[in-house]
Amino acid sequence: MIKKILSTILVSSVLFVFGSTSSIAFDRPTVAIGLGGAYGGYTASGYELEGAGDPQEKNTDEGSGEFGWTNIFFEIQDIGDRVTIGASWSADDVETAQESRTDSLCTGIPTHPNLHCSRTGNTGTSTVSVQLSNVVTGYAELRIYQGFFIKAGIMEMDVETKDALHTDTSYPNTTLDGELVGFGWRGSWDNGMFIKTETIAQNWKGVKLNGTGATGTDNNTSVTLDNLNGVVASISLGKAF
């Protein structure tokens, strides 16, 4: 997957450079490595479908969270004096806050104070959280004025579900794909060290997971992530060779 990302961006960037700067003599591009830190805010929404009937019971939810992480990156800088291509990998795992929901067949049903609900079935409390890891990003940067640049790229990350459901249903792990756009600034020193600051908007594609286990199979239980969007600010230090 990483080779596919880098190959796509490399070909696109080289074609752009040759198409727009064919009359300019090229200097040798610079290879760089570095370490960065990022902090971002995210919003997500989705829903779960339960039940063997039609229509199924639908439970919707949305949430938000703030997360910080570090990453390492590798770049080929100043291709045609304007374009940088690179790849980064997150060195941290991020776990979301645990969410819970209690199902009761008698919720909203008026009963006499001296009587107990006699309905039985799909009742109980379920909890769920997810762990995000191995965030890999391939990107290209175009310098527009002095150290200022615009940036675009594609991303991939692993999602591990951590559910404790009151039924015997469970949801499998998955992988999410996303895209990013943003802008930033890069400044450098004579010894090859440089600093970068960026503001990035991320858009992760939705995904549907089908529940596994007897209840999940019989009731066609599924959970769908509609969208996951975030805005991230980062600062990085690197060394060019």
Steps between C-alpha positions, in 0.01 A plus 500: 500500500783741586673428169175569316453832681853619436500386138176686425616823661848476348368458146246782542757737647764430235247551220394827656856624534596409143178647365528833679876555519638332190725797424665502843821313573449254786726485803544176689199447733566488874427197716369576850378318811334636811273468800173685557226551752133562417179585683155493346128517561263253335128447451333174400148372441348162430226253582434138598228275358355215708221248470376241253188699411444765235558778575786427740555690821735791424714670764688811383784677677756772445797610702816703508844471653848648512816294457875552486771280346850495357622386162817444302534605138719463192505755218655577164506880500529773240430300185517768233555748785129488591368150571554273801369145526502297818356234725437493874410236757340558838704356785208503746175313559194711579195362683164674500289552810278207595135542405212302650132436428236317703221318314170423673188361340288685757647846448217743427227245582263617777473245783317488830724597798440162663570297187829405341570493129446144382666539161825317440752497219768734371569698818819609671786747480761501224829691490728572206816689415750485214877515481657680203854407395749477214392824334693513171490813285632569152505866399623766260579864577518791256697806610307814402698785659830487688446238773120477466348193334172323434465129566283205393518131570336167576492306827436155640461377857413183690191495721473245782153469650477447875140408568333334797144442382221351707424269207749256351554732203841653430634726227817424301803724468537704184708752308397856416612707201504877492616816327661820622550857381667789675775757507820563691835671528854364496809681618857369493848567636838476329583170672209323327262508797150624428168563674150455359160612624177383339123530524323205340139399436439123495205314352474126570270283290209321664483126556238236586578208732274196524470338842630148553360241742159331521306812593681713244435247224137433586411866549713644218669730750729761343667827587575775247741790529355780290786746530813582698647847451776685679716811506862447607783736592855367502863603544800301379877507511712335235841465342570532128795325336 
